[in-house]
């Protein structure tokens, strides 16, 4: 069994689309990464290496089976680096967040859950914001997964 690997527009890494799991908002993650020496060093290393070597490890996205929310489960530093570099796309693996546990999926990602995805559904949660369409583009070298 091989893990599904897809690519998504980096523009979807935002508070109303693909959210961080460890932080309330992406701005909170950026603030923490600039204030903590260890996080700042990790981020600086990524900002240096990604333009030259590409992204070596894909982000891991978790999808809530209860609400259909999509989160960055692993790769917050990489996500902030990609946003800072304005990389057009990023590679990812994914899994369902279920009460019975999680496992990396080999099936295609449920793109319909994202804003502008195929057959995108209107938000069903009261606090969900309006969804916007994001144009798909090819993955350039600076965000290519080399693994």
N, CA, C and O atoms as a MOPAC input file, in Angstrom:
PM7 MOZYME 1SCF
protein

 N      0.84300 1    -1.17900 1     0.00000 1
 C      0.00000 1     0.00000 1     0.00000 1
 C      0.88700 1     1.24000 1     0.00000 1
 O      1.74900 1     1.38700 1     0.86600 1
 N      0.68300 1     2.11900 1    -0.95200 1
 C      1.41100 1     3.37600 1    -0.98000 1
 C      0.51900 1     4.48900 1    -0.46500 1
 O     -0.70000 1     4.47000 1    -0.63300 1
 N      1.15600 1     5.44900 1     0.16200 1
 C      0.41000 1     6.58200 1     0.69300 1
 C      0.02300 1     7.52100 1    -0.44000 1
 O      0.79500 1     7.74600 1    -1.37200 1
 N     -1.17900 1     8.06100 1    -0.34400 1
 C     -1.61100 1     9.05800 1    -1.31500 1
 C     -0.78100 1    10.32400 1    -1.10000 1
 O     -0.62100 1    10.78100 1     0.03200 1
 N     -0.26300 1    10.88000 1    -2.17300 1
 C      0.40600 1    12.17500 1    -2.08700 1
 C     -0.20200 1    13.08500 1    -3.14000 1
 O     -0.23700 1    12.76300 1    -4.32700 1
 N     -0.67600 1    14.22400 1    -2.67200 1
 C     -1.25600 1    15.20500 1    -3.57400 1
 C     -0.54700 1    16.53200 1    -3.42600 1
 O      0.40200 1    16.65900 1    -2.65200 1
 N     -1.00800 1    17.51800 1    -4.17000 1
 C     -0.51400 1    18.88500 1    -4.02300 1
 C     -1.72600 1    19.80600 1    -3.93200 1
 O     -2.77200 1    19.54800 1    -4.52700 1
 N     -1.55900 1    20.87500 1    -3.17900 1
 C     -2.61000 1    21.87800 1    -3.01300 1
 C     -2.00300 1    23.26400 1    -3.11300 1
 O     -0.80800 1    23.43900 1    -2.87800 1
 N     -2.81800 1    24.25000 1    -3.46000 1
 C     -2.32000 1    25.63000 1    -3.47400 1
 C     -1.98200 1    26.08900 1    -2.05200 1
 O     -2.75200 1    25.86000 1    -1.11900 1
 N     -0.84500 1    26.72600 1    -1.90200 1
 C     -0.43100 1    27.25700 1    -0.60500 1
 C     -1.42500 1    28.29700 1    -0.10900 1
 O     -1.53400 1    28.51200 1     1.09800 1
 N     -2.14200 1    28.93700 1    -1.00200 1
 C     -3.14800 1    29.92100 1    -0.61100 1
 C     -4.23300 1    29.32200 1     0.27900 1
 O     -4.93800 1    30.06400 1     0.96300 1
 N     -4.38500 1    28.00200 1     0.28700 1
 C     -5.37200 1    27.35300 1     1.15300 1
 C     -4.89700 1    27.22600 1     2.60000 1
 O     -5.68200 1    26.85800 1     3.47400 1
 N     -3.63100 1    27.52400 1     2.86200 1
 C     -3.13600 1    27.51800 1     4.24300 1
 C     -3.56900 1    28.82800 1     4.89000 1
 O     -2.79800 1    29.78300 1     4.97900 1
 N     -4.80900 1    28.84900 1     5.33400 1
 C     -5.37800 1    30.04400 1     5.96300 1
 C     -6.42700 1    29.59600 1     6.97300 1
 O     -6.85900 1    28.44300 1     6.97000 1
 N     -6.82100 1    30.50600 1     7.82000 1
 C     -7.67400 1    30.18300 1     8.95800 1
 C     -9.06200 1    29.65800 1     8.59800 1
 O     -9.69100 1    28.98600 1     9.41500 1
 N     -9.54600 1    29.94800 1     7.40600 1
 C    -10.87300 1    29.47500 1     7.01700 1
 C    -10.82100 1    28.30400 1     6.03700 1
 O    -11.85100 1    27.92900 1     5.47800 1
 N     -9.65100 1    27.72600 1     5.82100 1
 C     -9.53000 1    26.59600 1     4.89200 1
 C     -8.72700 1    25.47800 1     5.56500 1
 O     -9.30700 1    24.61500 1     6.22300 1
 N     -7.41600 1    25.48400 1     5.40800 1
 C     -6.55800 1    24.49300 1     6.07100 1
 C     -5.93100 1    25.17400 1     7.27500 1
 O     -5.05800 1    26.03000 1     7.13700 1
 N     -6.38500 1    24.78300 1     8.45100 1
 C     -6.00400 1    25.47200 1     9.67700 1
 C     -4.88100 1    24.74800 1    10.40500 1
 O     -4.65700 1    23.55800 1    10.18100 1
 N     -4.17500 1    25.46500 1    11.27700 1
 C     -3.16700 1    24.80100 1    12.11500 1
 C     -3.85300 1    24.05600 1    13.26000 1
 O     -4.88300 1    24.51400 1    13.75600 1
 N     -3.30500 1    22.92100 1    13.68900 1
 C     -3.89900 1    22.20700 1    14.81200 1
 C     -3.37800 1    22.72400 1    16.14800 1
 O     -4.11800 1    22.75100 1    17.13100 1
 N     -2.13900 1    23.12700 1    16.19300 1
 C     -1.52300 1    23.49900 1    17.46200 1
 C     -1.70300 1    24.97200 1    17.82400 1
 O     -1.31300 1    25.38900 1    18.91400 1
 N     -2.27500 1    25.74900 1    16.94300 1
 C     -2.43200 1    27.18700 1    17.15500 1
 C     -3.84400 1    27.58400 1    16.75700 1
 O     -4.45900 1    26.93800 1    15.90800 1
 N     -4.35800 1    28.64300 1    17.36700 1
 C     -5.70400 1    29.11000 1    17.04700 1
 C     -5.77600 1    29.62700 1    15.62200 1
 O     -6.73500 1    29.36400 1    14.89600 1
 N     -4.73900 1    30.37300 1    15.23300 1
 C     -4.68500 1    30.96600 1    13.88900 1
 C     -3.25900 1    30.84900 1    13.35900 1
 O     -2.32300 1    30.62500 1    14.12500 1
 N     -3.09800 1    31.00200 1    12.04100 1
 C     -1.75100 1    30.97800 1    11.45200 1
 C     -0.91300 1    32.14100 1    11.97300 1
 O      0.30200 1    32.00300 1    12.11300 1
 N     -1.53200 1    33.27700 1    12.26200 1
 C     -0.78500 1    34.41500 1    12.80900 1
 C     -0.16800 1    34.05900 1    14.15300 1
 O      0.92900 1    34.51900 1    14.46700 1
 N     -0.85100 1    33.25100 1    14.94900 1
 C     -0.30200 1    32.80500 1    16.23500 1
 C      0.92400 1    31.91400 1    16.02900 1
 O      1.89800 1    32.01500 1    16.77500 1
 N      0.87800 1    31.05300 1    15.02900 1
 C      2.03300 1    30.19800 1    14.72500 1
 C      3.22300 1    31.05600 1    14.29800 1
 O      4.33900 1    30.84700 1    14.77400 1
 N      2.99200 1    32.02200 1    13.40300 1
 C      4.08300 1    32.90500 1    12.95300 1
 C      4.69600 1    33.66200 1    14.12900 1
 O      5.91700 1    33.77100 1    14.23500 1
 N      3.83900 1    34.18500 1    15.01600 1
 C      4.32900 1    34.93300 1    16.17200 1
 C      5.19500 1    34.04800 1    17.06000 1
 O      6.27600 1    34.45800 1    17.48200 1
 N      4.73000 1    32.85000 1    17.34400 1
 C      5.51100 1    31.93100 1    18.18800 1
 C      6.84400 1    31.58500 1    17.52700 1
 O      7.87800 1    31.55400 1    18.19500 1
 N      6.82500 1    31.32900 1    16.23700 1
 C      8.04800 1    30.93100 1    15.54600 1
 C      9.07300 1    32.05100 1    15.51100 1
 O     10.27100 1    31.77100 1    15.46200 1
 N      8.65600 1    33.28600 1    15.53400 1
 C      9.61900 1    34.39000 1    15.54300 1
 C     10.11600 1    34.70000 1    16.95200 1
 O     11.21300 1    35.23500 1    17.11100 1
 N      9.32800 1    34.37400 1    17.97600 1
 C      9.71000 1    34.70200 1    19.36000 1
 C     10.55500 1    33.63800 1    20.04300 1
 O     11.35900 1    33.96500 1    20.91600 1
 N     10.39600 1    32.38900 1    19.67200 1
 C     11.15400 1    31.30900 1    20.30500 1
 C     12.39200 1    31.00100 1    19.47300 1
 O     12.29800 1    30.77200 1    18.26700 1
 N     13.53700 1    30.99700 1    20.11400 1
 C     14.80900 1    30.81300 1    19.41700 1
 C     14.85800 1    29.50500 1    18.62900 1
 O     15.30300 1    29.48400 1    17.48100 1
 N     14.40200 1    28.41700 1    19.24400 1
 C     14.43300 1    27.11700 1    18.57400 1
 C     13.55800 1    27.12600 1    17.32200 1
 O     13.97500 1    26.65500 1    16.26400 1
 N     12.33200 1    27.67000 1    17.44700 1
 C     11.42700 1    27.73500 1    16.30100 1
 C     11.96200 1    28.66400 1    15.21400 1
 O     11.84400 1    28.37300 1    14.02400 1
 N     12.55000 1    29.78000 1    15.63300 1
 C     13.11900 1    30.72800 1    14.66600 1
 C     14.24900 1    30.08300 1    13.87700 1
 O     14.38700 1    30.33000 1    12.67900 1
 N     15.05800 1    29.25900 1    14.53600 1
 C     16.16100 1    28.57400 1    13.85800 1
 C     15.62900 1    27.55200 1    12.85200 1
 O     16.15300 1    27.43700 1    11.74500 1
 N     14.59200 1    26.81400 1    13.23600 1
 C     13.97900 1    25.84100 1    12.32100 1
 C     13.41900 1    26.55800 1    11.09600 1
 O     13.64300 1    26.13800 1     9.96100 1
 N     12.69500 1    27.63500 1    11.33800 1
 C     12.09500 1    28.39400 1    10.24100 1
 C     13.16500 1    28.98700 1     9.32800 1
 O     13.02500 1    28.95400 1     8.10500 1
 N     14.22700 1    29.52600 1     9.91200 1
 C     15.31300 1    30.09500 1     9.10600 1
 C     15.95800 1    29.02600 1     8.22900 1
 O     16.27300 1    29.28300 1     7.06700 1
 N     16.15400 1    27.83700 1     8.77600 1
 C     16.72300 1    26.73600 1     7.98900 1
 C     15.83000 1    26.35800 1     6.81500 1
 O     16.31700 1    26.10400 1     5.71400 1
 N     14.53200 1    26.32100 1     7.05300 1
 C     13.59200 1    26.00300 1     5.97100 1
 C     13.56000 1    27.10000 1     4.91500 1
 O     13.51300 1    26.81200 1     3.71900 1
 N     13.58600 1    28.34700 1     5.35100 1
 C     13.58000 1    29.46200 1     4.39900 1
 C     14.83900 1    29.46200 1     3.53800 1
 O     14.82000 1    29.93100 1     2.40000 1
 N     15.91900 1    28.94100 1     4.07800 1
 C     17.17700 1    28.83000 1     3.33000 1
 C     17.15500 1    27.63300 1     2.37700 1
 O     17.59200 1    27.74400 1     1.23200 1
 N     16.64700 1    26.48800 1     2.84700 1
 C     16.75500 1    25.25500 1     2.06300 1
 C     15.66600 1    25.06600 1     1.00900 1
 O     15.94800 1    24.54300 1    -0.07000 1
 N     14.45000 1    25.47200 1     1.28900 1
 C     13.34500 1    25.20100 1     0.35100 1
 C     13.57600 1    25.80400 1    -1.03400 1
 O     13.32100 1    25.11800 1    -2.02300 1
 N     14.04600 1    27.05300 1    -1.16100 1
 C     14.25600 1    27.59500 1    -2.51700 1
 C     15.31900 1    26.82600 1    -3.31300 1
 O     15.28100 1    26.81300 1    -4.54400 1
 N     16.25600 1    26.19200 1    -2.62200 1
 C     17.34700 1    25.49100 1    -3.31800 1
 C     17.09300 1    23.99800 1    -3.47800 1
 O     17.44000 1    23.41400 1    -4.50500 1
 N     16.48700 1    23.37700 1    -2.46400 1
 C     16.33400 1    21.92200 1    -2.46400 1
 C     14.89000 1    21.45900 1    -2.58900 1
 O     14.64300 1    20.26500 1    -2.76000 1
 N     13.94600 1    22.36000 1    -2.50800 1
 C     12.54600 1    21.96200 1    -2.49300 1
 C     12.14500 1    21.52200 1    -1.09800 1
 O     12.95800 1    21.53000 1    -0.17400 1
 N     10.90600 1    21.14500 1    -0.95800 1
 C     10.39000 1    20.66900 1     0.32100 1
 C     10.66400 1    19.18000 1     0.40700 1
 O     10.11300 1    18.40300 1    -0.37300 1
 N     11.51100 1    18.76900 1     1.34600 1
 C     11.92500 1    17.37300 1     1.45700 1
 C     10.86500 1    16.46700 1     2.07600 1
 O     10.82600 1    15.27400 1     1.77300 1
 N     10.01400 1    17.00500 1     2.92900 1
 C      9.00400 1    16.21400 1     3.62800 1
 C      7.63400 1    16.86700 1     3.41300 1
 O      7.46200 1    18.04100 1     3.74200 1
 N      6.66300 1    16.13800 1     2.87000 1
 C      5.33600 1    16.71900 1     2.64500 1
 C      4.65200 1    17.08400 1     3.96700 1
 O      4.97300 1    16.52100 1     5.01400 1
 N      3.71900 1    18.02000 1     3.91100 1
 C      2.87300 1    18.30300 1     5.05900 1
 C      1.92900 1    17.11900 1     5.25200 1
 O      1.64500 1    16.38000 1     4.30900 1
 N      1.44900 1    16.94600 1     6.47500 1
 C      0.43700 1    15.91500 1     6.74600 1
 C     -0.82900 1    16.64400 1     7.17400 1
 O     -0.82900 1    17.41400 1     8.13400 1
 N     -1.90800 1    16.38400 1     6.43900 1
 C     -3.19300 1    17.01200 1     6.72300 1
 C     -4.10900 1    16.01700 1     7.41300 1
 O     -4.17800 1    14.84900 1     7.03000 1
 N     -4.80700 1    16.48500 1     8.42600 1
 C     -5.82200 1    15.69000 1     9.09400 1
 C     -7.18700 1    16.23000 1     8.72800 1
 O     -7.38700 1    17.44400 1     8.69300 1
 N     -8.13300 1    15.33500 1     8.45300 1
 C     -9.49000 1    15.73000 1     8.07500 1
 C    -10.45600 1    15.18100 1     9.11800 1
 O    -10.51800 1    13.97300 1     9.34500 1
 N    -11.20100 1    16.06800 1     9.74400 1
 C    -12.18200 1    15.67000 1    10.75700 1
 C    -13.35700 1    14.96900 1    10.09300 1
 O    -14.00300 1    15.53000 1     9.20700 1
 N    -13.63200 1    13.73900 1    10.52300 1
 C    -14.79200 1    13.05300 1     9.94800 1
 C    -16.09300 1    13.56900 1    10.54600 1
 O    -17.17100 1    13.28400 1    10.02400 1
 N    -16.00400 1    14.32100 1    11.62800 1
 C    -17.21100 1    14.87200 1    12.25000 1
 C    -17.68300 1    16.14500 1    11.55600 1
 O    -18.86900 1    16.28700 1    11.26200 1
 N    -16.76100 1    17.07200 1    11.29400 1
 C    -17.13300 1    18.36600 1    10.71200 1
 C    -16.60900 1    18.58100 1     9.29800 1
 O    -17.07200 1    19.49100 1     8.61000 1
 N    -15.66200 1    17.77400 1     8.84900 1
 C    -15.07800 1    17.99000 1     7.53700 1
 C    -14.01000 1    19.06500 1     7.52200 1
 O    -13.59200 1    19.49800 1     6.44900 1
 N    -13.55500 1    19.50900 1     8.69800 1
 C    -12.48300 1    20.50600 1     8.77800 1
 C    -11.15700 1    19.87900 1     8.38200 1
 O    -10.92900 1    18.69100 1     8.61100 1
 N    -10.28400 1    20.68500 1     7.78600 1
 C     -8.96500 1    20.21700 1     7.36100 1
 C     -7.91200 1    20.98400 1     8.15100 1
 O     -7.95800 1    22.21100 1     8.24000 1
 N     -6.96200 1    20.24600 1     8.72400 1
 C     -5.92400 1    20.81900 1     9.57300 1
 C     -4.54700 1    20.38100 1     9.11400 1
 O     -4.40400 1    19.31600 1     8.51300 1
 N     -3.52600 1    21.19100 1     9.39000 1
 C     -2.14300 1    20.72700 1     9.25900 1
 C     -1.84800 1    19.96200 1    10.53700 1
 O     -1.79300 1    20.54700 1    11.61900 1
 N     -1.66000 1    18.66000 1    10.41200 1
 C     -1.38400 1    17.82300 1    11.57100 1
 C      0.11800 1    17.74700 1    11.84500 1
 O      0.53900 1    17.65000 1    12.99800 1
 N      0.90600 1    17.79100 1    10.80200 1
 C      2.36000 1    17.76500 1    10.94400 1
 C      2.95000 1    18.66000 1     9.86100 1
 O      2.64600 1    18.51000 1     8.67800 1
 N      3.80300 1    19.59700 1    10.28700 1
 C      4.46100 1    20.45200 1     9.31500 1
 C      4.14800 1    21.93000 1     9.46900 1
 O      4.17000 1    22.66600 1     8.48300 1
 N      3.85700 1    22.38200 1    10.67800 1
 C      3.53600 1    23.79700 1    10.88300 1
 C      4.69100 1    24.71400 1    10.48000 1
 O      4.45900 1    25.75200 1     9.85900 1
 N      5.92500 1    24.35400 1    10.81700 1
 C      7.08200 1    25.17000 1    10.42300 1
 C      7.21100 1    25.20500 1     8.89400 1
 O      7.45600 1    26.25700 1     8.30400 1
 N      7.04000 1    24.03700 1     8.26900 1
 C      7.11900 1    23.96900 1     6.80900 1
 C      6.02000 1    24.80000 1     6.16900 1
 O      6.25700 1    25.47900 1     5.16900 1
 N      4.80300 1    24.75200 1     6.74500 1
 C      3.68500 1    25.52500 1     6.20300 1
 C      3.96100 1    27.02300 1     6.28500 1
 O      3.72600 1    27.75300 1     5.32300 1
 N      4.46000 1    27.48300 1     7.43700 1
 C      4.76900 1    28.91100 1     7.58300 1
 C      5.88200 1    29.31300 1     6.62400 1
 O      5.84000 1    30.40300 1     6.05400 1
 N      6.87100 1    28.45400 1     6.44000 1
 C      7.94900 1    28.75400 1     5.49000 1
 C      7.40300 1    28.85900 1     4.07300 1
 O      7.77700 1    29.77300 1     3.33800 1
 N      6.53000 1    27.94400 1     3.67600 1
 C      5.93600 1    27.98900 1     2.33800 1
 C      5.10900 1    29.25300 1     2.13600 1
 O      5.14800 1    29.86400 1     1.06800 1
 N      4.35900 1    29.64400 1     3.17000 1
 C      3.57200 1    30.87500 1     3.07600 1
 C      4.48500 1    32.09400 1     2.96900 1
 O      4.21500 1    33.01000 1     2.19100 1
 N      5.56700 1    32.10400 1     3.75100 1
 C      6.50700 1    33.22000 1     3.72900 1
 C      7.18100 1    33.33800 1     2.36900 1
 O      7.36900 1    34.44100 1     1.85500 1
 N      7.54700 1    32.18900 1     1.78800 1
 C      8.20600 1    32.16600 1     0.47500 1
 C      7.20300 1    32.35100 1    -0.67200 1
 O      7.59800 1    32.50000 1    -1.82800 1
 N      5.93100 1    32.34000 1    -0.35100 1
 C      4.86200 1    32.45100 1    -1.34600 1
 C      4.95300 1    31.36700 1    -2.41700 1
 O      4.73400 1    31.61200 1    -3.60400 1
 N      5.28400 1    30.16300 1    -1.95600 1
 C      5.30200 1    29.01700 1    -2.87000 1
 C      3.87400 1    28.78000 1    -3.36000 1
 O      2.94400 1    28.81100 1    -2.55400 1
 N      3.67700 1    28.54800 1    -4.63900 1
 C      2.32200 1    28.39400 1    -5.15700 1
 C      1.61500 1    27.12300 1    -4.68000 1
 O      0.39400 1    27.13100 1    -4.51700 1
 N      2.35200 1    26.03600 1    -4.45400 1
 C      1.73900 1    24.75300 1    -4.10800 1
 C      2.60600 1    24.01800 1    -3.09800 1
 O      3.78300 1    24.33100 1    -2.91700 1
 N      1.99500 1    23.03000 1    -2.44200 1
 C      2.75200 1    22.19600 1    -1.50400 1
 C      2.30000 1    20.74200 1    -1.61400 1
 O      1.13600 1    20.47100 1    -1.90900 1
 N      3.22800 1    19.80000 1    -1.37700 1
 C      2.87700 1    18.37900 1    -1.37700 1
 C      2.34500 1    17.97600 1    -0.00300 1
 O      2.70900 1    18.57200 1     1.01100 1
 N      1.47900 1    16.95500 1     0.02300 1
 C      0.91700 1    16.51800 1     1.29600 1
 C      0.51400 1    15.04700 1     1.26800 1
 O      0.26900 1    14.46700 1     0.21000 1
 N      0.45300 1    14.46300 1     2.46400 1
 C     -0.21200 1    13.19300 1     2.74200 1
 C     -1.40300 1    13.56900 1     3.62300 1
 O     -1.48200 1    14.70200 1     4.09800 1
 N     -2.32900 1    12.63900 1     3.84800 1
 C     -3.48900 1    12.97900 1     4.65800 1
 C     -4.04200 1    11.77200 1     5.38700 1
 O     -3.74400 1    10.62600 1     5.05000 1
 N     -4.86700 1    12.05700 1     6.40700 1
 C     -5.59300 1    11.01500 1     7.11800 1
 C     -6.89700 1    11.57600 1     7.67300 1
 O     -7.04400 1    12.78300 1     7.86800 1
 N     -7.85300 1    10.65200 1     7.92700 1
 C     -9.10300 1    11.02400 1     8.59700 1
 C     -8.83100 1    11.08700 1    10.08800 1
 O     -8.11200 1    10.24000 1    10.62000 1
 N     -9.39300 1    12.07500 1    10.77300 1
 C     -9.35200 1    12.13700 1    12.23200 1
 C    -10.65200 1    11.50000 1    12.70300 1
 O    -11.72400 1    12.09400 1    12.59100 1
 N    -10.54600 1    10.28700 1    13.23000 1
 C    -11.72400 1     9.53500 1    13.65000 1
 C    -11.59700 1     9.15400 1    15.11800 1
 O    -10.50000 1     9.12900 1    15.67500 1
 N    -12.73100 1     8.85800 1    15.73300 1
 C    -12.72600 1     8.42900 1    17.13100 1
 C    -11.94000 1     7.12700 1    17.30000 1
 O    -11.34400 1     6.89400 1    18.35100 1
 N    -11.93800 1     6.28900 1    16.27600 1
 C    -11.26600 1     4.99200 1    16.35800 1
 C     -9.77100 1     5.07700 1    16.08100 1
 O     -9.08300 1     4.06000 1    16.16400 1
 N     -9.24300 1     6.25800 1    15.75500 1
 C     -7.82100 1     6.40500 1    15.47500 1
 C     -7.58100 1     6.99100 1    14.10300 1
 O     -8.51100 1     7.39800 1    13.40700 1
 N     -6.30600 1     7.02600 1    13.72400 1
 C     -5.93100 1     7.59900 1    12.43300 1
 C     -4.96200 1     6.67500 1    11.71400 1
 O     -4.26400 1     5.87000 1    12.33100 1
 N     -4.93500 1     6.81100 1    10.39300 1
 C     -3.91300 1     6.15000 1     9.58600 1
 C     -3.76600 1     6.94600 1     8.30500 1
 O     -4.73900 1     7.50200 1     7.79500 1
 N     -2.54800 1     7.00200 1     7.78600 1
 C     -2.29900 1     7.71200 1     6.54200 1
 C     -3.07500 1     7.01400 1     5.42600 1
 O     -3.02000 1     5.79200 1     5.29000 1
 N     -3.78400 1     7.78700 1     4.64400 1
 C     -4.64800 1     7.24400 1     3.60300 1
 C     -3.89700 1     6.95300 1     2.30800 1
 O     -2.92100 1     7.62000 1     1.96400 1
 N     -4.38100 1     5.93900 1     1.60700 1
 C     -3.88500 1     5.64800 1     0.26700 1
 C     -4.92200 1     6.06200 1    -0.77700 1
 O     -4.66300 1     6.00800 1    -1.97900 1
 N     -6.10100 1     6.47800 1    -0.30300 1
 C     -7.17200 1     6.92400 1    -1.20100 1
 C     -7.00600 1     8.41300 1    -1.49800 1
 O     -6.35100 1     9.12300 1    -0.73500 1
 N     -7.59200 1     8.89600 1    -2.60000 1
 C     -7.51200 1    10.32000 1    -2.92200 1
 C     -8.08800 1    11.20300 1    -1.82100 1
 O     -9.03100 1    10.82300 1    -1.12800 1
 N     -7.51300 1    12.36500 1    -1.67700 1
 C     -7.93900 1    13.36100 1    -0.69800 1
 C     -9.34900 1    13.85100 1    -1.02800 1
 O     -9.68800 1    13.97600 1    -2.20400 1
 N    -10.18400 1    14.13400 1    -0.01400 1
 C    -11.53900 1    14.64700 1    -0.28200 1
 C    -11.51200 1    16.15000 1    -0.60900 1
 O    -11.85400 1    16.98900 1     0.22400 1
 N    -11.10200 1    16.46000 1    -1.82900 1
 C    -10.93900 1    17.85600 1    -2.26100 1
 C    -12.22600 1    18.66800 1    -2.12800 1
 O    -12.17000 1    19.88900 1    -1.97700 1
 N    -13.38000 1    18.01000 1    -2.18300 1
 C    -14.65100 1    18.71700 1    -2.08800 1
 C    -14.81700 1    19.44600 1    -0.75000 1
 O    -15.67400 1    20.32300 1    -0.63800 1
 N    -14.02100 1    19.10400 1     0.25700 1
 C    -14.12000 1    19.75400 1     1.56100 1
 C    -13.45400 1    21.13300 1     1.58500 1
 O    -13.69200 1    21.92300 1     2.49900 1
 N    -12.63200 1    21.41800 1     0.59700 1
 C    -11.89600 1    22.68200 1     0.57000 1
 C    -12.62900 1    23.74400 1    -0.24100 1
 O    -13.39600 1    23.42000 1    -1.14800 1
 N    -12.39300 1    25.00200 1     0.08200 1
 C    -13.00400 1    26.08800 1    -0.68900 1
 C    -12.64300 1    25.96300 1    -2.16500 1
 O    -11.46700 1    25.86500 1    -2.51500 1
 N    -13.64300 1    25.96700 1    -3.01700 1
 C    -13.40300 1    25.90300 1    -4.44900 1
 C    -13.08500 1    24.51500 1    -4.96300 1
 O    -12.83100 1    24.34500 1    -6.15600 1
 N    -13.09300 1    23.51500 1    -4.09000 1
 C    -12.82100 1    22.15200 1    -4.52500 1
 C    -13.96600 1    21.61800 1    -5.36100 1
 O    -15.05300 1    22.19500 1    -5.36600 1
 N    -13.73100 1    20.50300 1    -6.08100 1
 C    -14.80600 1    19.92200 1    -6.87700 1
 C    -16.01900 1    19.62600 1    -5.98600 1
 O    -15.87700 1    19.03800 1    -4.91400 1
 N    -17.17500 1    20.02600 1    -6.42200 1
 C    -18.41800 1    19.80400 1    -5.68600 1
 C    -18.37000 1    20.38800 1    -4.27400 1
 O    -18.92100 1    19.80100 1    -3.34200 1
 N    -17.72200 1    21.52800 1    -4.11500 1
 C    -17.61900 1    22.16100 1    -2.80100 1
 C    -19.01000 1    22.39600 1    -2.24300 1
 O    -19.91000 1    22.87300 1    -2.93400 1
 N    -19.16100 1    22.05100 1    -0.98600 1
 C    -20.45200 1    22.21100 1    -0.34600 1
 C    -20.47900 1    23.49900 1     0.45800 1
 O    -19.44400 1    23.97300 1     0.92400 1
 N    -21.65400 1    24.05400 1     0.61500 1
 C    -21.80100 1    25.25000 1     1.44200 1
 C    -21.46000 1    24.87300 1     2.88100 1
 O    -21.73500 1    23.74900 1     3.30300 1
 N    -20.86800 1    25.79100 1     3.63900 1
 C    -20.53800 1    25.50400 1     5.02600 1
 C    -21.78800 1    25.11200 1     5.81300 1
 O    -22.84900 1    25.71900 1     5.66000 1
 N    -21.64600 1    24.09100 1     6.65500 1
 C    -22.77500 1    23.64000 1     7.44700 1
 C    -22.63700 1    24.04900 1     8.90300 1
 O    -23.58200 1    23.90500 1     9.67800 1
 N    -21.48100 1    24.55400 1     9.28300 1
 C    -21.27200 1    24.97700 1    10.65600 1
 C    -21.53400 1    26.47300 1    10.75600 1
 O    -21.15800 1    27.21300 1     9.84600 1
 N    -22.15900 1    26.94000 1    11.81900 1
 C    -22.53800 1    28.34400 1    11.92100 1
 C    -21.37000 1    29.30800 1    11.83100 1
 O    -21.53800 1    30.41600 1    11.32100 1
 N    -20.19000 1    28.92800 1    12.31000 1
 C    -19.06300 1    29.86000 1    12.30700 1
 C    -18.21500 1    29.76100 1    11.04500 1
 O    -17.23700 1    30.49500 1    10.90600 1
 N    -18.56700 1    28.87600 1    10.12900 1
 C    -17.78500 1    28.74400 1     8.89800 1
 C    -17.96900 1    29.99400 1     8.04600 1
 O    -19.05800 1    30.56500 1     7.98600 1
 N    -16.90000 1    30.40800 1     7.39500 1
 C    -16.95500 1    31.60900 1     6.57100 1
 C    -17.22900 1    31.24200 1     5.11900 1
 O    -17.14100 1    30.07500 1     4.73600 1
 N    -17.55600 1    32.23800 1     4.32300 1
 C    -17.81800 1    32.01600 1     2.90500 1
 C    -16.57900 1    31.44300 1     2.23400 1
 O    -15.45200 1    31.78600 1     2.58800 1
 N    -16.79800 1    30.58600 1     1.28000 1
 C    -15.69100 1    29.92300 1     0.58800 1
 C    -15.38900 1    30.62800 1    -0.72500 1
 O    -16.29400 1    31.14800 1    -1.37900 1
 N    -14.11600 1    30.64600 1    -1.11300 1
 C    -13.71800 1    31.27900 1    -2.36200 1
 C    -13.00700 1    30.27200 1    -3.24300 1
 O    -12.42800 1    29.30600 1    -2.74600 1
 N    -13.04700 1    30.49200 1    -4.55000 1
 C    -12.40600 1    29.58000 1    -5.49700 1
 C    -10.91000 1    29.87000 1    -5.58600 1
 O    -10.49600 1    31.02900 1    -5.62700 1
 N    -10.09800 1    28.80400 1    -5.61500 1
 C     -8.65200 1    28.93200 1    -5.75700 1
 C     -8.26100 1    28.22900 1    -7.04500 1
 O     -8.63300 1    27.07700 1    -7.26700 1
 N     -7.51100 1    28.92200 1    -7.89700 1
 C     -7.09100 1    28.36200 1    -9.17800 1
 C     -5.95700 1    27.36000 1    -8.95700 1
 O     -5.01000 1    27.65400 1    -8.22700 1
 N     -6.04100 1    26.18600 1    -9.57500 1
 C     -5.00100 1    25.16700 1    -9.49100 1
 C     -3.85600 1    25.53900 1   -10.44400 1
 O     -4.10300 1    26.04500 1   -11.53900 1
 N     -2.62700 1    25.29300 1   -10.03800 1
 C     -1.45800 1    25.55300 1   -10.88400 1
 C     -0.46400 1    24.42700 1   -10.68300 1
 O     -0.55400 1    23.68300 1    -9.70700 1
 N      0.47500 1    24.29800 1   -11.59000 1
 C      1.47800 1    23.24000 1   -11.47000 1
 C      2.43700 1    23.52400 1   -10.33400 1
 O      2.71100 1    24.68100 1   -10.01400 1
 N      2.94700 1    22.46200 1    -9.72400 1
 C      3.90100 1    22.57800 1    -8.63000 1
 C      5.26100 1    22.99300 1    -9.17300 1
 O      5.83500 1    22.26600 1    -9.98400 1
 N      5.79700 1    24.14400 1    -8.75000 1
 C      7.10100 1    24.57100 1    -9.22000 1
 C      8.21600 1    23.87800 1    -8.43900 1
 O      7.95500 1    23.21500 1    -7.43600 1
 N      9.43300 1    24.02800 1    -8.89100 1
 C     10.58300 1    23.38900 1    -8.26100 1
 C     10.76500 1    23.75100 1    -6.80300 1
 O     11.15400 1    22.88400 1    -6.02000 1
 N     10.49900 1    25.01200 1    -6.38300 1
 C     10.79700 1    25.40700 1    -5.01500 1
 C      9.90500 1    24.72400 1    -3.98700 1
 O     10.26400 1    24.69100 1    -2.81000 1
 N      8.77200 1    24.18300 1    -4.37700 1
 C      7.91500 1    23.52500 1    -3.40400 1
 C      7.77600 1    22.02900 1    -3.68300 1
 O      6.96100 1    21.35000 1    -3.05900 1
 N      8.57000 1    21.52200 1    -4.61900 1
 C      8.48900 1    20.12600 1    -5.00400 1
 C      8.99100 1    19.22500 1    -3.87700 1
 O     10.00600 1    19.51400 1    -3.24300 1
 N      8.28000 1    18.15300 1    -3.64200 1
 C      8.70700 1    17.18600 1    -2.64200 1
 C      9.75400 1    16.29600 1    -3.29200 1
 O      9.51300 1    15.72500 1    -4.35600 1
 N     10.91500 1    16.17600 1    -2.66100 1
 C     11.99800 1    15.40200 1    -3.25800 1
 C     12.10900 1    14.01100 1    -2.66100 1
 O     13.05800 1    13.28100 1    -2.95100 1
 N     11.17000 1    13.65200 1    -1.85200 1
 C     11.20400 1    12.35200 1    -1.21200 1
 C     10.42300 1    11.32700 1    -1.97100 1
 O     10.35500 1    10.17000 1    -1.55500 1

